[in-house]
Amino acid sequence: MDAVTVITSLLTLLAGVGVFLTACGIMSANLEALGSKKLKALFSKASKNKLLGVGVGTVATAAIQSSSATTVMVIGFVNAGIMTLTQAATVIFGANIGTTITGQIVALGMFGGKGVSASVIFSALAGVGAFTSSFAKKDGVQKAGGILAGFGMIFVGLTVMSDCMRSFSELEEVRNFLAAFENPLLLLIVGVLLTALVQSSSVMTSMTITMVVTGLITLEQGIYVTLGSNVGTCVTALIAGLSGGANAKRAALLHLIFNAGGAVIFLIAGLLLRLGGTGYGKIFGAVFPNAPQTQLAMFHTFFNLVTVLAVLPLTGALVKLVTKLVPEKKTRPRALQRFYFIDEHMLATPPLAVNQVKNEITNMAYIAEQNFSAACEMSCTLEFGGLEKFRANERELDFLNRELVAFIVKLMKSRLGDRDRAYLSAALRTVSDLERVGDYAENITEYAEKLAAANERFSEDAVSEIRNIAALIKRLFEQTVKAYKDGDAAALKRACETEDEVDRAAAAMTENHIRRLGGGLCTATVGAHFLALSSNAERVADHFMNVAKTVRRA
């Protein structure tokens, strides 16, 4: 083989790798978008039940075809404080099982005798999916077409890589060079480095299967490279964990200890088998004869299943270990201004991030309502013991308004379904509505401070009316939250009825104020503050209704 042929083969191999990686991304993005509702429901079920956590991790990873994405997303949940380390550990365990699905699919596609091979049949799905995605009008059908196109392109890339590797396997120099890599530890390190480079153990395992099938490397070599790939995939999670809090770092470290520990145990067991004159290659070769692709894919599945079953009973001990290794820093308390439900790492799984945005906005709504209620009470009593908490909440609302909008804008750049995209567009307006509620609450507090400074106060009748409209808006808020979170049309209808009551109460406040002013029961200054408060309360109700009405738009 001359130099030109070698260079051509290398460039073709690079093209095959590019097609394969792109295909994985296309399939993953469309799977996420199409199954976003199920993924959201799936992760909401992750509980203290260890087996359920493993199942959630397995199914989620099989769906999005990336254990790294699942792990990074879990780190985001832990960092946001909505998932415990124990829950995260079991989901991470399941992610390792889920990532073996890709290897099994690749192995299945490499079967084929004298007739049309499975790889060619699967590759043809790329064309079917592309036509479907291009000409379908329904979003769900387009996403399904994208999944088929990505799935087919995986085998197009594998076929290109396979042809190149067969060419290389015919070169004695290449065979002699690769044969020199017999040391299991060295092969494991190669697997770690290459997986860290491509950022996907699924991709590395698939490439390794192709190398084994074409005879470029032996099954025994492929097995140790595959062990290394399980360690290399931890790099993405480690990078994500370093930028988070203590719990995020612990989750990333737990992932590393789990994967590296399993690889080391299997490495030692493999060395002992070699001393006994056998090895993993001989064992799996005997169990699955004449099918090298299945031999490596099944070893990958066997390794991950055994590791999970061995470590699952030790989850508590593993959590305690990483907690000791990464202690809480004894520094000043975390600033109040922070996200409660979202984290930058969640951008790796857009459909799940959308669900967390809704939780974050709901929490923002509670903070806004809390401030409005506190402002009304301070106006009634002129007692300002809760003013410091009020100011902190206002700073929190300003932070959420600024940073949540920035997060949503980033999220909207991801591949999302039409429904999720419509929801995020509405969410930008919702965040603004809630920030305005906070501003009106601040206005009402200022009225109370001015009354106290002037040694004046509202009359008993005025106080009763303020508390009445505050109670109505409290009820409106509860109905709004139910409508917003659950898409409850009945709650939206009740909210509309309550808003009408608020409008009538505000109108009555104006009429009663004029009557009291004419009777000399209040001063013009106090009356001006009362009318302003009434107007602000009515506008707060309007903003809550805007939030509730997003049920119709999203």
C-alpha positions in Angstrom: 0.0 0.0 0.0 1.6 3.3 -1.1 1.7 6.6 0.8 -1.3 8.1 -1.2 -3.4 5.1 -0.3 -2.5 5.3 3.4 -3.3 9.0 3.5 -6.6 8.4 1.7 -7.5 5.7 4.1 -6.7 7.9 7.1 -8.8 10.8 5.7 -11.7 8.3 5.0 -11.4 7.0 8.5 -11.7 10.5 9.9 -14.7 11.1 7.7 -16.3 7.9 9.1 -15.7 9.0 12.7 -17.2 12.4 11.8 -20.3 10.9 10.4 -20.6 8.6 13.4 -20.3 11.4 15.9 -22.7 13.6 14.0 -25.2 10.7 13.8 -25.1 10.2 17.5 -25.8 13.8 18.1 -28.7 13.9 15.7 -30.3 10.8 17.1 -29.8 11.9 20.7 -31.2 15.4 20.2 -34.3 14.0 18.4 -34.8 11.3 21.0 -34.7 13.9 23.7 -37.1 16.2 22.0 -39.6 13.5 21.1 -39.5 11.9 24.5 -39.3 15.1 26.6 -42.5 14.5 28.5 -41.5 10.9 29.4 -38.0 12.0 30.4 -39.5 14.6 32.7 -41.8 12.1 34.3 -39.0 9.6 34.5 -36.7 11.8 36.5 -39.5 12.9 38.8 -39.7 9.3 39.9 -36.1 9.0 41.1 -36.5 8.3 44.8 -34.8 6.6 47.7 -35.6 3.3 46.1 -32.2 2.2 44.7 -33.4 -0.1 42.0 -35.8 2.5 40.8 -32.9 5.0 40.6 -30.9 2.5 38.6 -33.8 1.9 36.3 -34.3 5.7 35.7 -30.6 6.0 34.8 -30.7 3.1 32.5 -33.8 4.1 30.6 -32.8 7.8 30.4 -29.3 6.9 29.0 -30.7 4.5 26.5 -33.1 7.2 25.4 -30.6 10.0 24.9 -27.7 7.7 24.0 -25.2 9.4 26.3 -24.2 8.4 29.8 -22.1 11.6 30.0 -25.2 13.7 29.3 -27.2 11.8 32.0 -24.4 12.1 34.5 -23.8 15.8 33.9 -27.5 16.4 34.2 -27.6 14.5 37.5 -24.7 16.6 38.8 -26.8 19.7 37.9 -29.7 18.3 40.0 -27.4 17.6 42.9 -25.9 21.1 42.6 -29.3 22.6 42.6 -30.3 20.7 45.7 -33.2 18.8 44.2 -31.5 15.3 44.2 -29.6 13.7 47.1 -26.2 12.1 46.6 -27.8 8.7 47.2 -30.4 9.3 44.5 -27.7 10.6 42.1 -25.5 7.5 42.8 -28.2 5.1 41.8 -29.0 7.0 38.6 -25.3 7.2 37.7 -25.1 3.4 38.2 -28.0 3.0 35.8 -26.5 5.3 33.3 -23.5 2.9 33.0 -26.0 0.0 32.1 -27.9 2.2 29.6 -24.7 3.1 27.7 -24.2 -0.5 26.7 -27.3 -0.4 24.5 -25.3 1.4 21.8 -22.7 -1.3 21.7 -25.5 -4.0 21.3 -27.1 -2.1 18.5 -23.8 -1.7 16.7 -23.0 -5.4 17.2 -26.4 -6.4 15.8 -25.8 -4.2 12.7 -22.6 -6.0 11.9 -24.2 -9.3 11.2 -24.6 -10.4 7.6 -23.5 -13.3 5.5 -23.7 -13.7 1.7 -27.0 -11.8 1.5 -27.7 -8.1 2.3 -26.0 -7.3 5.6 -27.9 -5.8 8.6 -25.5 -2.8 8.4 -26.6 -2.0 4.9 -30.3 -2.3 5.8 -29.8 -0.1 8.9 -27.8 2.4 6.8 -30.7 2.7 4.4 -32.8 4.1 7.3 -30.7 7.3 7.0 -32.4 8.1 3.7 -35.9 7.1 5.0 -35.4 9.3 8.0 -34.1 12.2 6.0 -37.1 12.1 3.6 -39.5 11.8 6.5 -38.0 14.7 8.4 -37.9 16.9 5.3 -41.4 16.4 4.1 -43.4 15.7 7.2 -45.6 18.5 8.6 -46.1 17.3 12.1 -43.4 18.0 14.6 -43.5 14.6 16.1 -43.1 12.9 12.7 -40.2 15.2 11.9 -38.5 14.2 15.1 -39.1 10.5 14.4 -37.6 11.0 11.0 -34.6 12.6 12.7 -34.2 9.6 14.9 -34.2 7.2 11.9 -31.8 9.4 10.0 -29.4 9.5 12.9 -29.7 5.8 13.5 -29.0 5.0 9.8 -26.1 7.5 9.7 -24.5 5.6 12.6 -24.1 2.6 10.4 -23.0 4.6 7.4 -20.2 5.9 9.6 -19.4 2.4 10.9 -19.3 1.0 7.4 -16.8 3.7 6.3 -14.7 3.1 9.4 -14.9 -0.7 8.9 -13.7 -0.5 5.3 -10.7 1.7 6.3 -9.8 -0.6 9.2 -9.9 -3.6 7.0 -7.4 -1.9 4.7 -5.1 -1.2 7.7 -5.5 -4.7 9.0 -3.9 -6.0 5.7 -0.7 -4.0 6.4 1.9 -6.1 8.2 3.5 -2.9 9.7 0.1 -1.8 11.3 -0.6 -5.3 12.6 2.9 -5.6 14.2 2.5 -2.1 15.7 -0.9 -2.9 17.3 0.2 -6.4 18.4 2.9 -4.7 20.5 0.1 -3.3 22.7 -0.5 -6.4 24.7 -0.1 -5.0 28.2 -3.6 -4.8 29.7 -2.8 -1.7 31.8 -1.4 0.1 28.7 -4.5 -0.8 26.7 -6.7 0.4 29.5 -4.9 3.8 29.5 -5.3 4.0 25.8 -9.0 3.5 26.2 -9.1 6.2 28.9 -7.3 8.8 26.7 -9.2 8.1 23.5 -12.6 8.3 25.3 -11.6 11.5 27.1 -10.8 12.9 23.6 -14.1 11.9 21.9 -16.1 12.6 25.1 -18.2 9.4 24.7 -17.7 5.9 25.9 -20.5 4.7 23.6 -18.6 6.1 20.5 -15.3 4.6 21.7 -16.9 1.2 22.4 -18.5 1.2 18.9 -15.2 2.0 17.3 -13.5 -0.7 19.3 -16.1 -3.3 18.2 -15.4 -2.3 14.6 -11.6 -2.7 15.1 -12.1 -6.2 16.5 -14.5 -7.3 13.7 -12.0 -6.1 11.0 -9.1 -7.9 12.8 -7.2 -4.7 13.5 -7.0 -5.7 17.1 -7.8 -8.9 19.0 -10.8 -9.4 21.2 -8.6 -9.4 24.3 -7.1 -6.0 23.4 -10.6 -4.6 22.7 -11.8 -5.7 26.1 -9.2 -3.7 27.9 -9.7 -0.7 25.7 -13.4 -0.9 26.6 -12.6 -1.0 30.3 -10.6 2.1 29.8 -13.4 3.8 28.0 -15.6 3.4 31.1 -13.0 5.5 33.0 -12.5 8.0 30.3 -16.1 8.9 30.1 -15.8 10.4 33.7 -13.8 13.3 32.3 -17.0 15.2 31.2 -18.6 14.7 34.6 -15.5 15.8 36.4 -15.3 19.0 34.4 -19.0 19.7 35.2 -18.5 18.9 38.9 -15.5 21.2 39.3 -17.6 24.3 38.5 -20.3 23.3 41.0 -20.7 23.2 44.8 -19.5 20.5 47.2 -22.3 18.1 46.3 -21.6 18.5 42.6 -18.0 17.7 43.2 -19.0 14.7 45.3 -21.3 13.3 42.6 -18.5 13.7 40.0 -16.0 12.0 42.3 -18.5 9.2 43.1 -18.9 8.6 39.3 -15.1 8.4 38.9 -14.6 6.0 41.9 -17.4 3.7 40.7 -16.2 3.5 37.1 -12.4 3.4 37.9 -13.0 0.9 40.8 -14.9 -1.5 38.5 -12.2 -1.2 35.8 -9.4 -1.9 38.3 -11.2 -4.9 39.7 -11.8 -6.4 36.3 -8.2 -5.6 35.3 -6.9 -7.5 38.3 -9.3 -10.4 37.6 -8.1 -10.4 34.0 -4.5 -10.6 35.0 -5.3 -13.6 37.3 -7.1 -15.3 34.4 -4.1 -14.8 32.2 -1.9 -16.4 34.8 -4.2 -19.4 34.7 -3.8 -19.7 30.9 -7.0 -18.1 29.9 -8.5 -14.6 29.6 -11.7 -12.7 29.0 -11.2 -13.1 25.2 -11.2 -16.8 25.4 -14.1 -17.0 27.7 -16.4 -14.7 25.7 -15.1 -16.2 22.5 -16.3 -19.6 23.7 -19.6 -18.4 24.9 -20.4 -16.5 21.6 -18.4 -18.3 18.9 -17.8 -16.8 15.5 -19.3 -13.4 16.5 -16.6 -11.0 17.6 -18.9 -8.0 17.6 -21.3 -9.8 20.1 -18.4 -11.0 22.2 -17.2 -7.5 22.9 -20.7 -6.0 23.2 -21.7 -8.7 25.7 -18.5 -8.2 27.7 -19.3 -4.5 27.9 -22.8 -5.3 29.2 -21.5 -8.0 31.6 -18.9 -5.6 33.0 -21.4 -2.9 33.7 -24.1 -5.2 35.1 -21.7 -6.9 37.5 -20.2 -3.7 38.7 -23.6 -2.2 39.4 -24.8 -5.3 41.2 -21.6 -5.4 43.3 -21.7 -1.7 44.3 -25.4 -1.1 44.7 -25.5 -2.5 48.3 -22.5 -0.3 49.1 -24.1 2.9 47.9 -24.4 4.4 51.4 -20.8 3.7 52.2 -19.7 5.2 48.9 -21.7 8.3 49.6 -20.1 8.6 53.0 -16.7 8.2 51.4 -17.1 11.0 48.9 -18.6 13.2 51.6 -15.4 12.8 53.7 -13.2 13.3 50.7 -15.0 16.5 49.7 -15.9 18.2 52.9 -18.0 21.4 53.1 -15.9 24.5 53.0 -16.2 26.5 56.2 -16.7 29.8 54.5 -19.3 32.5 54.6 -22.9 31.2 53.9 -24.0 30.9 50.3 -25.4 34.1 48.9 -29.2 34.3 48.9 -29.2 35.2 45.2 -29.2 31.8 43.6 -31.1 29.4 41.5 -33.1 26.8 43.4 -34.0 24.3 40.7 -31.8 24.9 37.6 -28.1 24.7 36.9 -26.0 25.4 33.8 -25.2 21.7 33.5 -28.8 21.0 32.8 -28.4 22.6 29.4 -27.0 19.2 28.4 -30.5 17.8 28.6 -32.8 20.5 27.2 -36.2 18.8 27.8 -35.4 18.2 31.5 -34.1 21.8 31.8 -37.4 23.1 30.5 -39.2 21.3 33.3 -36.8 22.7 35.9 -37.3 26.2 34.5 -41.0 25.8 35.3 -40.1 24.8 38.9 -37.8 27.8 39.1 -40.5 30.2 37.9 -43.0 28.7 40.3 -40.6 29.4 43.2 -40.1 32.9 41.9 -43.9 33.4 42.0 -43.9 32.3 45.7 -41.2 34.8 46.6 -43.1 37.6 44.7 -46.4 36.7 46.5 -44.7 36.5 49.8 -43.4 40.1 49.4 -46.7 41.4 48.3 -48.5 39.9 51.3 -45.7 41.2 53.6 -46.0 44.7 52.1 -49.8 44.8 52.6 -49.4 43.7 56.2 -46.7 46.4 56.9 -49.1 49.0 55.5 -51.8 47.8 57.9 -49.7 47.6 61.0 -46.8 49.9 60.3 -44.5 47.4 61.9 -41.3 46.8 60.0 -39.8 43.8 61.7 -39.9 41.8 58.4 -38.4 44.6 56.3 -34.9 43.0 56.1 -36.4 39.7 54.8 -38.5 41.8 52.3 -35.4 43.5 51.0 -33.6 40.2 50.6 -36.5 38.8 48.7 -36.6 41.8 46.4 -32.9 41.3 45.6 -33.6 37.7 44.9 -36.4 38.6 42.5 -34.1 41.0 40.7 -31.5 38.3 40.4 -33.9 35.7 39.1 -35.4 38.2 36.6 -31.9 38.8 35.2 -30.3 35.4 35.4 -33.4 33.3 34.6 -33.9 35.2 31.4 -30.3 34.6 30.4 -30.7 30.9 31.1 -33.9 30.6 29.1 -32.3 32.4 26.1 -29.4 29.8 26.2 -31.9 27.0 26.5 -33.9 28.3 23.5 -30.8 27.8 21.3 -31.0 24.0 22.0 -33.0 21.5 19.9 -36.5 21.5 21.4 -39.9 20.5 20.5 -42.5 23.1 19.4 -44.4 22.8 22.6 -41.3 23.4 24.8 -40.1 26.3 22.6 -43.6 27.9 22.9 -43.5 27.5 26.6 -40.0 29.1 26.9 -41.2 32.1 24.8 -44.1 32.5 27.3 -41.7 32.0 30.2 -39.8 35.1 29.3 -42.9 37.2 29.7 -43.8 35.3 32.9 -40.5 36.2 34.6 -41.1 39.8 33.7 -44.6 39.7 35.2 -43.4 38.3 38.5 -40.6 40.8 38.7 -43.2 43.5 38.3 -45.2 42.0 41.2 -42.1 42.5 43.3 -41.8 46.1 42.2 -45.4 46.9 43.2 -44.8 45.2 46.5 -41.8 47.5 47.0 -44.0 50.6 46.2 -46.6 49.5 48.8 -43.8 49.2 51.4 -42.6 52.7 50.6 -46.2 54.0 51.2 -46.1 52.4 54.6 -42.7 53.9 55.4 -44.0 57.4 54.4 -47.0 57.0 56.6 -44.9 56.0 59.6 -42.5 58.9 59.0 -45.4 61.3 58.9 -46.9 59.7 62.1 -50.1 58.8 60.1 -51.9 55.6 59.4 -54.8 54.1 57.5 -58.2 54.0 59.2 -59.6 50.7 60.5 -62.0 50.5 57.5 -59.1 51.1 55.1 -57.1 48.4 56.9 -60.0 46.0 56.6 -60.3 46.7 52.8 -56.5 46.3 52.3 -56.6 42.9 54.1 -59.6 41.9 52.0 -58.0 42.6 48.7 -54.8 41.0 49.9 -56.7 37.8 50.8 -58.4 37.8 47.3 -55.0 38.1 45.6 -53.6 35.3 47.8 -56.4 33.1 46.5 -55.8 34.3 43.0 -52.1 33.4 43.4 -52.9 29.9 44.5 -55.2 29.3 41.6 -52.5 30.8 39.3 -49.9 28.4 40.5 -52.2 25.4 40.0 -53.0 26.5 36.5 -49.4 27.2 35.6 -47.8 24.1 37.1 -50.4 21.6 36.1 -52.0 23.2 33.0 -55.2 23.1 34.9 -58.0 24.8 32.8 -60.4 24.6 35.7 -58.0 26.5 38.0 -57.5 29.1 35.2 -61.3 29.6 35.1 -61.4 30.1 38.9 -58.5 32.5 38.7 -60.4 34.6 36.1 -63.4 34.7 38.5 -61.2 35.7 41.4 -59.6 38.5 39.4 -63.1 39.9 38.7 -63.6 40.0 42.5 -60.3 41.8 42.9 -61.4 44.4 40.3 -64.7 44.9 42.2 -62.8 45.2 45.5 -60.4 47.8 44.0 -63.4 49.8 42.7 -65.1 49.6 46.1 -61.9 50.8 47.8 -61.9 53.9 45.6 -65.6 54.7 46.3 -65.2 54.1 50.0 -62.1 56.3 50.1 -64.0 59.2 48.5 -66.7 58.8 51.0 -64.2 58.8 53.9 -62.4 61.8 52.5 -65.7 63.7 52.2 -66.5 62.9 55.8 -63.2 64.0 57.1 -62.2 60.5 58.2 -58.8 60.6 56.4 -56.4 63.2 55.1 -55.5 63.8 51.5 -52.0 62.5 52.0 -53.2 59.2 53.5 -55.9 59.0 50.9 -53.3 59.3 48.1 -51.3 56.4 49.5 -54.4 54.4 49.9 -55.5 54.9 46.2 -52.0 54.1 45.0 -52.0 50.9 47.1 -55.4 49.9 45.6 -54.1 50.5 42.1 -50.9 48.6 42.7 -52.8 45.6 44.2 -55.1 45.6 41.1 -52.0 45.5 38.8 -50.5 42.7 40.9 -53.6 40.7 40.2 -53.3 41.5 36.5 -49.7 40.2 36.4 -50.7 36.9 38.2 -53.4 36.5 35.6 -50.9 36.9 32.8 -48.9 34.0 34.4 -52.1 31.9 34.6 -53.0 32.6 31.0 -49.8 31.1 29.7 -51.7 27.8 30.0 -53.5 28.9 26.8 -50.3 30.0 24.9 -47.9 27.1 25.8 
